[in-house]
């Protein structure tokens, strides 16, 4: 009898151990039904109630979340900041419309593009408030890794002879519109092989020696093809890496090497011609492609210096017209040294796993059913960990906070 009781207790113990999910030690800002939410471990908190939120971004120390309060028609883009300590949203100025905004990598200072005018926030009572002008004529921008200056692009001008070049500048944070502080960095001469009228989505390599960006052509053209480019931090070496679609998440630097992974291929439809490539700086003429024949990769993330996670689906070359088919992706792991590849997720028929992100050792992604635009956030601890659904019903991939960002 005692033996049976012991066996029963052991069975119950192991059953509960297998079915109780461990707390996931992650922090994320996410959008559900157009409102800003926070998830910390197992606790969810709704931060806004009457706004139309998109594009949340964490400050470098995690105290603030900046976001845009828009509307369904896209008629407004008001910049707000949520203060985690005071548990309130506020505007850094009475009325700020932002087309792009980014936090400093070293302090709680927010830079934003207000229809071509680059501004930075000042401080008031210990938090970002008010603003100072930095530069006019700004198309795209990014903080330099030292937090003391920006790399800035100015859009090409249309001349009687065609589109002119794109100019890049390095501008200190305290430029305050002074011409003598605007340092010309590089002139991108465009032609039939590299046609672009603007440069945006700047990303620095891990050591700050290279910066990558997308050269964007005119609107219709950019739907099918953009130029992925790199330039050295001194402005001496400029190269086009390849052609790709204009998705900022489709190109990422390796964690500790000057290797740039990206999804190459032209054509606005995802049914074919989308493959993962890796270019090593300076860009070699030969770049290795890792996507097997018959498949397309539609998102990527570095897991480690030797491993890349991709969202992969089978090609659909049979489609020619009618509704664009949904590409049902699963996550795959690529070892870039050996080219060994294995499937990481198997969600089932008519389910797609997208938006992979790696936070410390955790792998996260968004799982969608059918053609639904909203999905659930799933997490696994390491490559061999057990899958867990962490957040239900998000409008798009969450923004994670990590102290080593």
JOKA-V636312 format. One record per residue. RES is the residue in one letter. PHI is phi in whole degrees, -180 to 180 (* if undefined). OMEGA is omega in whole degrees, 0 to 359 (NA if undefined). NEAR is the number of other ideal C-beta (glycine too) atoms within 10 Angstrom. Layout:
res phi omega near
RES PHI OMEGA NEAR
RES PHI OMEGA NEAR
//
This chain:
res phi omega near
X * 179 5
X -62 179 6
X -62 179 7
X -64 179 8
X -63 179 9
X -62 179 10
X -62 179 10
X -64 179 10
X -65 177 10
X -64 179 10
X -62 180 10
X -63 181 10
X -61 181 10
X -69 178 10
X -64 179 10
X -67 180 9
X -62 182 9
X -76 189 9
X -108 176 7
X -100 183 7
X -80 176 13
X -72 178 11
X -64 180 10
X -96 187 21
X -83 180 12
X -122 177 20
X -128 183 20
X -144 167 25
X -97 180 23
X -147 182 23
X -116 176 22
X -131 181 17
X 52 174 11
X 71 178 16
X -113 181 16
X -84 179 23
X -126 176 21
X -127 174 19
X -124 176 20
X -126 185 14
X 63 179 11
X -100 187 11
X -103 175 9
X -106 179 14
X -136 176 10
X -86 187 11
X -100 176 19
X -127 185 17
X -133 188 8
X -129 184 7
X -109 178 18
X -123 193 17
X -89 166 25
X -152 175 15
X 60 176 16
X -69 179 21
X -141 181 17
X -80 167 20
X -72 189 23
X -63 182 17
X -103 176 14
X 81 179 15
X -77 187 17
X -122 169 22
X -125 174 23
X -88 180 23
X -157 177 26
X -102 171 22
X -102 183 19
X -113 174 18
X -149 186 12
X -64 182 7
X -86 182 7
X 75 183 8
X -84 178 7
X -143 179 12
X -150 183 19
X -84 182 16
X -85 177 24
X -126 175 20
X -130 173 25
X -98 180 22
X -95 183 15
X -68 180 18
X -75 183 9
X -89 177 10
X 55 179 9
X -153 173 10
X -96 176 18
X -150 175 14
X -98 180 13
X -67 173 23
X -151 186 16
X -53 181 6
X -146 178 9
X -128 172 19
X -103 185 14
X -121 172 21
X -91 176 16
X -163 179 19
X -152 183 23
X -151 176 17
X -82 173 24
X -63 178 20
X -78 185 15
X -128 181 13
X -155 180 14
X -84 178 18
X -121 185 20
X -110 174 23
X -106 181 22
X -147 179 24
X -100 179 21
X -106 178 20
X 53 176 9
X 98 177 13
X -104 179 16
X -86 179 23
X -124 171 23
X -128 179 21
X -77 169 25
X -94 179 13
X -116 176 12
X -145 182 10
X 54 173 5
X 83 178 9
X -141 185 17
X -60 180 25
X -162 185 15
X 74 181 13
X -155 172 19
X -129 177 14
X -73 176 14
X -116 186 27
X -155 171 24
X -95 173 12
X 68 184 14
X -94 174 24
X -98 176 21
X -128 180 22
X -155 173 23
X -156 173 20
X -64 167 21
X -75 183 20
X -57 181 16
X -80 179 10
X 73 184 15
X -103 183 12
X -154 179 19
X -123 161 23
X -99 190 23
X -132 174 26
X -113 175 26
X -118 187 20
X -65 177 20
X -64 176 23
X -103 176 11
X -87 182 11
X -109 176 8
X -56 180 4
X -92 182 6
X 122 181 10
X -75 178 16
X -82 181 15
X -76 173 15
X -100 180 24
X -102 175 19
X -111 181 23
X -132 167 21
X -114 189 18
X -129 179 22
X -69 182 16
X -59 183 20
X -95 183 12
X -61 175 23
X 52 176 12
X 69 182 14
X -81 185 13
X -59 184 8
X -68 179 6
X -95 181 17
X -86 183 19
X -94 176 14
X -65 186 10
X -108 183 18
X -165 174 21
X -111 178 12
X -92 178 21
X -84 182 10
X -97 181 18
X -154 181 7
X -64 180 5
X -80 178 8
X -126 179 15
X -104 178 19
X -154 177 26
X -116 177 21
X -152 178 19
X -130 184 27
X -155 181 19
X 59 179 20
X -69 177 22
X -140 180 16
X -89 172 18
X -68 188 21
X -61 182 15
X -100 177 12
X 74 181 11
X -88 180 13
X -137 173 21
X -133 178 22
X -105 179 21
X -164 178 25
X -106 171 25
X -88 189 25
X -105 176 24
X -82 179 21
X -63 194 14
X -52 184 8
X -65 180 8
X -63 184 13
X -66 176 20
X -65 185 14
X -110 185 14
X -163 174 17
X -135 181 24
X -104 172 23
X -84 186 26
X -127 172 21
X -135 175 23
X -143 180 21
X -73 185 16
X -63 177 18
X -88 181 9
X 78 184 16
X -95 184 8
X -124 179 15
X -122 180 15
X -147 168 15
X -87 182 15
X -84 182 19
X 176 179 20
X -100 181 19
X -159 172 21
X -80 190 22
X -88 179 19
X -99 185 14
X -62 180 12
X -78 184 15
X -90 171 23
X -144 185 24
X -148 177 17
X -79 175 21
X -67 183 19
X -63 185 13
X -134 180 12
X -123 177 16
X -86 176 16
X -118 183 19
X -115 176 24
X -92 179 21
X -154 177 23
X -101 184 24
X -89 175 22
X 123 180 22
X -104 181 13
X 103 188 14
X -73 182 12
X -92 187 16
X -85 190 20
X -72 182 18
X -159 170 15
X 62 175 15
X -134 186 25
X -131 179 20
X -79 175 26
X -126 175 21
X -130 178 18
X -113 179 23
X -105 182 13
X -81 348 19
X -66 191 11
X -60 177 18
X -82 177 9
X -65 179 4
X -101 176 6
X -117 183 15
X -86 176 12
X -103 188 12
X -112 182 19
X -85 180 22
X -65 176 12
X -61 180 6
X 92 181 9
X -130 172 18
X -129 173 24
X -106 188 26
X -125 171 20
X -179 180 24
X -154 177 23
X -159 174 20
X -76 172 20
X -94 180 19
X -156 179 16
X -60 182 14
X -112 187 14
X -131 180 16
X -127 176 26
X -100 179 23
X -128 171 26
X -98 192 24
X -125 176 26
X -138 175 21
X -75 175 13
X -60 175 17
X -137 182 15
X -73 179 10
X -72 181 7
X -71 179 13
X -126 182 6
X -154 183 5
X 90 180 6
X -55 181 7
X -68 183 12
X -68 174 14
X -76 179 15
X -98 184 19
X -87 187 17
X -93 168 27
X -117 177 20
X -87 178 24
X -126 177 24
X -111 179 18
X -114 169 24
X -91 189 15
X -73 178 19
X -81 183 9
X -98 186 8
X 66 174 10
X -69 183 10
X -135 178 15
X -145 180 9
X -81 181 10
X -96 182 20
X -131 177 21
X -137 188 10
X -72 181 18
X 109 185 10
X -69 177 6
X 60 174 11
X -127 182 17
X -127 176 23
X -102 185 25
X -136 173 21
X 55 178 21
X -66 173 26
X -138 178 20
X -114 179 18
X -120 189 19
X 55 179 12
X -93 184 12
X -87 174 17
X -103 179 23
X -126 177 22
X -160 177 30
X -111 181 24
X -108 181 19
X -113 176 21
X -105 177 13
X 57 180 10
X -98 182 10
X -62 181 11
X -91 177 7
X -109 183 15
X -141 179 23
X -115 179 15
X -89 178 25
X -113 183 19
X -140 169 21
X -139 181 20
X -85 183 16
X 78 183 11
X -71 184 14
X -109 181 7
X -72 180 13
X -81 178 11
X -68 175 18
X -137 172 14
X -79 187 11
X -106 179 21
X -131 177 21
X -96 170 11
X 57 173 12
X -114 180 21
X -73 175 18
X -165 187 15
X -59 181 20
X -74 175 26
X -107 183 17
X -86 173 20
X -106 172 21
X -134 184 11
X -70 181 9
X -100 180 5
X -65 NA 13
//
